[in-house]
Amino acid sequence: MPRMPQVLGLGEAMVEFNQSKRDEPNYLQGFGGDVSNFLIAAARQGAATGFVSAVGNDHFGQLLLDLWRAENVDTSTVRVDQDAPTGVYFVSHGENGHRFDYLRAGSAASRYAPSHLPLDAIALAKVLHLSGISLAIGVSACDSALAAIDYARKHGVKVSFDTNLRLKLWPLARARAVMTEAIRAADICLPSWDDVTLLTGHEDKDAIVDALLNLGPKIVALKLGREGAYIAMPDERRVVPGRVVQAVDATGAGDCFGGAFIARIVAGDDPFSAARYANVAAALSTQGFGAVAPIPHKATVEQALAE
């Protein structure tokens, strides 16, 4: 019998087409989406996870459903929209590096409405996780995300929020206003350096975490890439060093950190121990290509920690 999800994520996943070689019209199919990556990372660390989202009634939607089922991410709260497509994006490679082209306007996930929320599942979860992208993909999706946060808080469910600022989706002023309200309602904030310096206007890590803690979260885990993470709570803070590895691709490493961190929090770890574990998981995820395939499983992370 499937376990009830302890960690629910709300957001959009997409099917990726990544150009295999520069100047050649061949694309390799993969998957993208920050919350999806987060949930797969949490599931591979042993957490019971579920996705609150929507896909189209199309081949790409079925591919995503198959992915989540294979990764032990519960899909009973994924809605299949009969009238909207699953979002896709293309990664092309040229002289100026990677180029991303998104076909997500009007996607099933962007049309997700508050009336679609699985309220019973949210009330039974331990953590509800969202990101800035969850808020940015559409007005209806944003309303749904804010309603989910409100419902979670009323039922004693902790809220985890990753800033994941994408200025292609919305202007900075709107992002700052809406994300500030989400952070006010969050128990755990998982910002990345580039995002949060723009959102707060600060360049000093203590000033950044002070600004975030003053909004309301009890835990801030500021992701610092290879340097590790700065874990801050109202009464204690310190940098938890990262693990040094030979990295080849950092795609999705921040999502991997977040999923591993929340999985360990749910398992009972204190934030500093959870960050130590998550730093190792994220570092290991950079040793392969893509966001999903290199995410390590719990046994691999524990072996690396033991070493």
Sequence and secondary structure as in RCSB ss.txt:
>XXXX:A:sequence
MPRMPQVLGLGEAMVEFNQSKRDEPNYLQGFGGDVSNFLIAAARQGAATGFVSAVGNDHFGQLLLDLWRAENVDT
STVRVDQDAPTGVYFVSHGENGHRFDYLRAGSAASRYAPSHLPLDAIALAKVLHLSGISLAIGVSACDSALAAID
YARKHGVKVSFDTNLRLKLWPLARARAVMTEAIRAADICLPSWDDVTLLTGHEDKDAIVDALLNLGPKIVALKLG
REGAYIAMPDERRVVPGRVVQAVDATGAGDCFGGAFIARIVAGDDPFSAARYANVAAALSTQGFGAVAPIPHKAT
VEQALAE
>XXXX:A:secstr
     SEEEES  EEEEEESSTT   EEEEEE HHHHHHHHHHHTT  EEEEEEEESSHHHHHHHHHHHHTTEE 
TTEEEETTS   EEEEEEETTEEEEEEE TT TGGG  GGG  HHHHHH SEEEEEHHHHHS HHHHHHHHHHHH
HHHHTT EEEEE    TTTS HHHHHHHHHHHHHH SEE  BHHHHHHHH   SHHHHHHHHHHHS SEEEEE G
GGEEEEEETTEEEEEE      S  TTHHHHHHHHHHHHHHHT  HHHHHHHHHHHHHHHTTSSSSSTT   HHH
HHHHHH 
